[in-house]
Amino acid sequence: MADELKAARYRANLQGEFDSAALYRALSEAESDERLRDVYRQLATIEEAHAEFWRKQLRRTGESAPTLRAGWQTRALAWLARRFGPQFVLPTVNALERGDGAKYDSQPEAVAGGLPAAERAHARIVDRIVNAAPRGLGGSALARLEGRHRAMGGNALRAAVLGANDGLVSNLSLVMGVAGAGASQATLLLAGIAGLVAGACSMAMGEWLSVTSSRELYQKQIATEADELAQSPDEERMELMLIYEAKGIDKLQAKTLADRIIANKDTALDTLVREELGIDPQELGGSAWTAAATSFLLFAAGAVFPIAPFVVWSGTTAIVASVALSGIALLLIGAGTALFTGRGVVYSAARQIAIGLAAAAVTYGAGAWSGAVLGG
């Protein structure tokens, strides 16, 4: 039994390293920056060496290494990287790397092979790439979606999935609430369309205001920095020196670099804004109109599922079809959340369906009660 458990653990580790190597290979193929492409290739090579380490461990138990195929999560992330660019999925990869950081700490074979330190090094490398990446994630409109999902560290994939989920669950609940009250097909369809438009417009307006406010704040901070540079250039030079020293540059080189930068006011302002404030003066948080349009489309894309059946059917058939179609969409959204949470796809899909249908059931019950009271 002990050998069987050990072999199962080795197989799981082997699959994990194989998936990581395949994902980094895909990132290297999709990356346009030669420097980053080389980094991804090196990470893939190291992960392949780790996979070989577990193959050897597996053979020592008397079992042959299985034929491997990349898991669904790896294939999905690789496809998204090829379609939207590596920066689109990199925050998700970063989160997965951080989650895997301690997985080998309790495995004596891995500790002896130096794998825990290597995995943590990978997490640090990916984290630095994410933090150094420009806002906008390679120009993708989805990457500028902030608003209600701003705290997700710029993860465009996560924002896109949850943005569509907002539209789906809210409109499904609305339609089921009206259906519970016994409304006609025309009323149900009208309510669903109104919910789609109203919700999408609300989300778009919120995004526009959010990004516009951020841009105005950034512009004020840049103006303040420009004034400080004009009034106290020596203090700004000292700040630059300290920033570069904090990055590991020795004091003499930091002073030389700061002196060179501060000599050109435009370059000095651009550098101070980026290094001290963490603001890209060319982007300023992205386009407010792009963020608004993206938010509108994502919400609408989710909200259309509950109302589509009412265009074709009526009565109980339309209601059942609406719930079924929405359930399928919830299942897909649950699978999408599994990409960035690392949880099993079955668990994530089941949880998403349960939450979405529970919300629909509550509003259906509320609608039925309201219809009975108002109609009675």
C-alpha positions as CSV (number, residue, x, y, z in Angstrom):
1,M,0.0,0.0,0.0
2,A,2.8,2.4,0.9
3,D,4.5,1.8,-2.4
4,E,1.3,2.4,-4.3
5,L,0.7,5.7,-2.5
6,K,4.3,6.7,-3.3
7,A,3.9,5.8,-6.9
8,A,0.6,7.8,-7.1
9,R,2.4,10.8,-5.6
10,Y,5.2,10.5,-8.1
11,R,2.7,10.3,-11.0
12,A,0.9,13.4,-9.8
13,N,4.2,15.3,-9.5
14,L,5.3,14.1,-12.9
15,Q,2.1,15.4,-14.5
16,G,2.4,18.7,-12.7
17,E,6.0,19.3,-14.0
18,F,5.0,18.1,-17.5
19,D,2.1,20.6,-17.5
20,S,4.4,23.4,-16.3
21,A,6.9,22.7,-18.9
22,A,4.3,22.6,-21.7
23,L,2.8,25.9,-20.5
24,Y,6.2,27.7,-20.4
25,R,6.9,26.3,-23.9
26,A,3.6,27.8,-25.1
27,L,4.4,31.1,-23.4
28,S,7.8,31.2,-25.1
29,E,6.2,30.5,-28.5
30,A,3.6,33.3,-28.0
31,E,6.0,35.9,-26.6
32,S,7.3,38.6,-29.0
33,D,10.0,39.9,-26.6
34,E,13.1,37.8,-27.2
35,R,14.4,38.4,-23.7
36,L,11.2,37.1,-22.1
37,R,11.0,34.3,-24.7
38,D,14.4,33.1,-23.6
39,V,13.3,33.2,-19.9
40,Y,10.3,31.1,-20.6
41,R,12.4,28.6,-22.5
42,Q,14.8,28.3,-19.6
43,L,11.9,27.8,-17.2
44,A,10.5,25.1,-19.5
45,T,13.8,23.3,-19.6
46,I,14.1,23.3,-15.8
47,E,10.5,22.0,-15.5
48,E,11.4,19.2,-18.0
49,A,14.4,18.3,-15.8
50,H,12.0,18.1,-12.8
51,A,9.7,15.9,-14.8
52,E,12.6,13.6,-15.6
53,F,13.5,13.5,-11.9
54,W,10.0,12.1,-11.1
55,R,10.2,9.7,-14.0
56,K,13.3,8.2,-12.3
57,Q,11.6,8.1,-8.9
58,L,8.7,6.3,-10.5
59,R,10.9,3.7,-12.2
60,R,12.6,3.0,-8.8
61,T,9.2,1.8,-7.6
62,G,9.1,-0.7,-10.4
63,E,6.6,1.2,-12.5
64,S,7.1,2.6,-16.0
65,A,6.4,6.3,-16.6
66,P,3.0,6.9,-18.2
67,T,2.4,8.5,-21.6
68,L,1.6,12.1,-20.7
69,R,-0.7,14.7,-22.2
70,A,-1.1,18.3,-21.0
71,G,-4.1,18.8,-18.7
72,W,-7.1,20.8,-19.7
73,Q,-6.0,23.8,-17.6
74,T,-2.6,23.9,-19.3
75,R,-4.2,23.6,-22.7
76,A,-6.7,26.3,-22.0
77,L,-4.1,28.7,-20.7
78,A,-1.8,27.9,-23.7
79,W,-4.6,28.7,-26.1
80,L,-5.4,32.0,-24.4
81,A,-1.7,32.9,-24.4
82,R,-1.5,32.3,-28.2
83,R,-4.8,34.1,-28.8
84,F,-4.4,37.2,-26.5
85,G,-0.7,37.1,-25.6
86,P,1.3,35.8,-22.6
87,Q,0.5,38.8,-20.5
88,F,-3.2,37.9,-20.6
89,V,-2.6,34.7,-18.6
90,L,0.5,35.6,-16.8
91,P,-1.2,36.8,-13.6
92,T,-3.0,33.4,-13.5
93,V,0.3,31.6,-14.0
94,N,1.8,33.7,-11.2
95,A,-1.0,32.8,-8.8
96,L,-0.6,29.1,-9.7
97,E,3.1,29.2,-9.1
98,R,2.7,30.9,-5.7
99,G,0.1,28.2,-4.8
100,D,2.6,25.5,-5.7
101,G,5.5,27.0,-3.8
102,A,5.2,24.8,-0.8
103,K,4.0,21.6,-2.4
104,Y,7.4,19.8,-2.2
105,D,8.3,20.9,1.3
106,S,7.0,17.8,2.9
107,Q,8.3,15.4,0.2
108,P,11.8,14.1,1.2
109,E,12.8,13.1,-2.3
110,A,12.0,16.6,-3.6
111,V,13.8,18.3,-0.8
112,A,16.9,16.1,-1.5
113,G,16.7,17.0,-5.1
114,G,16.5,20.8,-4.4
115,L,13.0,21.1,-6.0
116,P,11.4,23.4,-3.3
117,A,14.0,26.1,-3.8
118,A,13.7,25.8,-7.6
119,E,9.9,26.2,-7.5
120,R,10.1,29.2,-5.2
121,A,12.7,30.8,-7.6
122,H,10.3,30.2,-10.5
123,A,7.5,31.9,-8.6
124,R,9.7,34.9,-7.9
125,I,10.8,35.2,-11.6
126,V,7.2,35.1,-12.8
127,D,6.1,37.6,-10.1
128,R,8.8,40.0,-11.3
129,I,7.7,39.6,-14.9
130,V,4.1,40.3,-13.9
131,N,5.1,43.4,-11.9
132,A,7.3,44.7,-14.6
133,A,4.7,44.2,-17.4
134,P,3.0,47.4,-18.7
135,R,-0.6,48.0,-17.9
136,G,-2.9,47.0,-20.7
137,L,-1.6,43.4,-21.0
138,G,-0.4,43.7,-24.6
139,G,-3.1,46.0,-25.7
140,S,-6.0,43.6,-25.0
141,A,-9.2,45.5,-24.2
142,L,-10.1,42.9,-21.6
143,A,-6.9,43.7,-19.7
144,R,-8.2,47.2,-19.0
145,L,-11.3,45.9,-17.2
146,E,-11.0,47.1,-13.6
147,G,-14.0,48.3,-11.7
148,R,-15.6,45.7,-9.5
149,H,-12.8,43.2,-10.1
150,R,-9.9,45.7,-9.6
151,A,-8.5,43.9,-6.6
152,M,-7.5,40.9,-8.8
153,G,-4.1,42.3,-9.6
154,G,-4.8,43.1,-13.2
155,N,-5.8,39.5,-14.0
156,A,-7.8,40.1,-17.3
157,L,-8.8,36.5,-17.5
158,R,-10.4,36.5,-14.1
159,A,-12.1,39.9,-14.7
160,A,-13.5,38.6,-18.0
161,V,-15.0,35.5,-16.5
162,L,-16.5,37.3,-13.5
163,G,-17.8,40.1,-15.6
164,A,-19.8,37.7,-17.7
165,N,-20.9,35.9,-14.5
166,D,-22.4,39.2,-13.2
167,G,-24.6,39.5,-16.2
168,L,-25.6,35.9,-16.3
169,V,-26.6,35.5,-12.6
170,S,-28.3,38.9,-12.3
171,N,-30.4,38.6,-15.4
172,L,-31.3,34.9,-14.7
173,S,-32.5,36.0,-11.2
174,L,-34.5,38.9,-12.7
175,V,-36.1,36.7,-15.4
176,M,-37.0,34.0,-12.9
177,G,-38.4,36.5,-10.5
178,V,-40.7,37.8,-13.1
179,A,-41.6,34.3,-14.3
180,G,-42.5,33.4,-10.7
181,A,-45.0,36.2,-10.7
182,G,-46.8,34.5,-13.6
183,A,-45.9,37.2,-16.2
184,S,-46.6,36.7,-19.9
185,Q,-43.9,35.7,-22.4
186,A,-43.8,39.3,-23.8
187,T,-43.3,40.7,-20.3
188,L,-40.6,38.1,-19.5
189,L,-38.7,38.9,-22.7
190,L,-39.1,42.7,-22.1
191,A,-37.9,42.3,-18.5
192,G,-34.9,40.3,-19.6
193,I,-33.9,42.8,-22.3
194,A,-34.4,45.7,-19.9
195,G,-32.2,43.9,-17.4
196,L,-29.5,43.3,-19.9
197,V,-29.4,46.8,-21.2
198,A,-29.7,48.4,-17.7
199,G,-27.1,46.2,-16.1
200,A,-24.7,46.6,-19.0
201,C,-25.1,50.4,-19.0
202,S,-24.6,50.5,-15.3
203,M,-21.5,48.5,-15.4
204,A,-20.1,50.5,-18.4
205,M,-20.8,53.8,-16.6
206,G,-19.2,52.5,-13.4
207,E,-16.1,51.5,-15.4
208,W,-15.9,54.8,-17.2
209,L,-16.1,56.8,-14.0
210,S,-13.6,54.5,-12.3
211,V,-11.0,54.7,-15.0
212,T,-11.6,58.4,-15.6
213,S,-11.2,59.1,-11.9
214,S,-8.0,57.1,-11.8
215,R,-6.6,59.0,-14.8
216,E,-7.4,62.3,-13.2
217,L,-5.7,61.2,-10.0
218,Y,-2.6,60.1,-11.9
219,Q,-2.5,63.3,-13.9
220,K,-2.6,65.3,-10.6
221,Q,0.2,63.1,-9.1
222,I,2.3,63.6,-12.2
223,A,1.7,67.4,-12.1
224,T,2.8,67.4,-8.4
225,E,5.9,65.4,-9.2
226,A,6.8,67.8,-12.0
227,D,6.4,70.7,-9.6
228,E,8.6,69.0,-7.0
229,L,11.2,68.3,-9.7
230,A,11.3,71.9,-10.7
231,Q,11.4,73.2,-7.1
232,S,13.7,70.6,-5.5
233,P,15.8,68.8,-8.1
234,D,18.4,67.7,-5.6
235,E,15.8,66.0,-3.4
236,E,14.4,64.2,-6.5
237,R,18.0,63.1,-7.4
238,M,18.4,61.7,-4.0
239,E,15.1,59.8,-4.3
240,L,16.2,58.3,-7.5
241,M,19.5,57.2,-5.9
242,L,17.6,55.5,-3.1
243,I,15.3,53.8,-5.5
244,Y,18.1,52.3,-7.5
245,E,20.1,51.3,-4.4
246,A,16.9,49.5,-3.1
247,K,17.0,47.6,-6.4
248,G,20.5,46.3,-5.6
249,I,22.6,48.8,-7.6
250,D,25.7,49.9,-5.6
251,K,25.8,53.5,-4.3
252,L,28.3,54.9,-6.9
253,Q,26.4,53.5,-9.9
254,A,23.1,54.6,-8.4
255,K,24.5,58.2,-8.1
256,T,25.9,58.2,-11.6
257,L,22.6,56.9,-13.0
258,A,20.5,59.4,-11.0
259,D,22.8,62.3,-12.2
260,R,22.4,61.3,-15.8
261,I,18.6,61.0,-15.6
262,I,18.1,64.2,-13.7
263,A,20.0,66.2,-16.3
264,N,17.1,65.8,-18.7
265,K,13.9,67.1,-17.1
266,D,11.6,65.1,-19.4
267,T,13.5,61.9,-18.8
268,A,13.7,62.6,-15.1
269,L,9.9,63.2,-14.8
270,D,9.1,60.1,-16.8
271,T,11.5,58.0,-14.7
272,L,10.3,59.4,-11.4
273,V,6.7,58.9,-12.3
274,R,7.4,55.2,-13.2
275,E,9.8,54.4,-10.4
276,E,8.4,56.4,-7.5
277,L,4.7,56.5,-8.3
278,G,4.4,53.3,-10.3
279,I,2.5,55.0,-13.0
280,D,2.9,54.6,-16.8
281,P,2.5,58.2,-18.1
282,Q,1.7,56.8,-21.6
283,E,-1.2,54.6,-20.4
284,L,-2.6,56.3,-17.2
285,G,-4.6,53.2,-16.4
286,G,-5.9,52.7,-20.0
287,S,-8.8,54.2,-21.9
288,A,-12.0,54.9,-20.0
289,W,-14.0,54.3,-23.2
290,T,-12.4,51.0,-23.9
291,A,-13.0,49.9,-20.3
292,A,-16.6,51.0,-20.5
293,A,-17.2,49.2,-23.8
294,T,-15.5,46.0,-22.6
295,S,-17.5,46.0,-19.4
296,F,-20.8,46.5,-21.3
297,L,-20.0,43.6,-23.7
298,L,-18.9,41.2,-21.0
299,F,-22.1,41.8,-18.9
300,A,-24.3,41.6,-22.0
301,A,-22.6,38.4,-23.1
302,G,-23.6,36.7,-19.8
303,A,-27.0,38.3,-19.6
304,V,-28.2,37.1,-23.0
305,F,-28.3,33.4,-22.0
306,P,-31.4,33.6,-19.7
307,I,-33.5,35.5,-22.2
308,A,-32.6,33.7,-25.5
309,P,-35.1,30.8,-25.0
310,F,-38.0,33.3,-24.7
311,V,-37.4,34.4,-28.3
312,V,-38.1,30.8,-29.5
313,W,-40.5,29.3,-26.9
314,S,-43.1,30.3,-24.5
315,G,-44.6,29.2,-21.2
316,T,-43.0,26.4,-19.1
317,T,-40.9,25.2,-22.0
318,A,-39.2,28.6,-22.3
319,I,-38.6,28.8,-18.5
320,V,-37.1,25.3,-18.4
321,A,-34.9,26.1,-21.5
322,S,-33.8,29.4,-19.9
323,V,-32.7,27.6,-16.7
324,A,-31.0,24.8,-18.7
325,L,-29.1,27.2,-21.0
326,S,-28.1,29.3,-18.1
327,G,-26.9,26.2,-16.3
328,I,-24.7,25.3,-19.2
329,A,-23.3,28.8,-19.2
330,L,-22.7,28.6,-15.4
331,L,-20.9,25.3,-15.9
332,L,-18.6,27.0,-18.5
333,I,-18.0,29.9,-16.2
334,G,-17.2,27.5,-13.3
335,A,-14.6,25.8,-15.6
336,G,-13.2,29.2,-16.4
337,T,-12.8,30.1,-12.7
338,A,-10.9,26.8,-12.2
339,L,-8.2,28.2,-14.6
340,F,-7.2,30.9,-12.1
341,T,-8.2,29.3,-8.7
342,G,-6.4,26.0,-9.3
343,R,-9.5,24.1,-7.9
344,G,-10.8,21.1,-9.7
345,V,-13.0,21.8,-12.7
346,V,-15.9,19.6,-11.5
347,Y,-15.9,21.3,-8.1
348,S,-15.8,24.8,-9.6
349,A,-18.5,24.1,-12.2
350,A,-20.8,22.4,-9.6
351,R,-20.3,25.3,-7.1
352,Q,-21.1,27.9,-9.9
353,I,-24.2,26.1,-10.9
354,A,-25.4,25.7,-7.4
355,I,-24.9,29.4,-6.6
356,G,-26.5,30.6,-9.8
357,L,-29.5,28.3,-9.6
358,A,-30.0,29.0,-5.9
359,A,-30.2,32.8,-6.7
360,A,-32.7,32.0,-9.4
361,A,-34.8,29.9,-7.1
362,V,-34.9,32.6,-4.4
363,T,-36.0,35.2,-6.9
364,Y,-38.6,32.8,-8.4
365,G,-40.0,32.2,-5.0
366,A,-40.0,35.9,-4.2
367,G,-41.7,36.6,-7.5
368,A,-44.4,33.9,-6.9
369,W,-45.1,35.3,-3.4
370,S,-45.3,38.9,-4.7
371,G,-47.5,37.8,-7.6
372,A,-49.9,36.1,-5.2
373,V,-50.0,39.0,-2.8
374,L,-50.4,41.7,-5.5
375,G,-52.8,39.6,-7.6
376,G,-54.8,38.5,-4.6
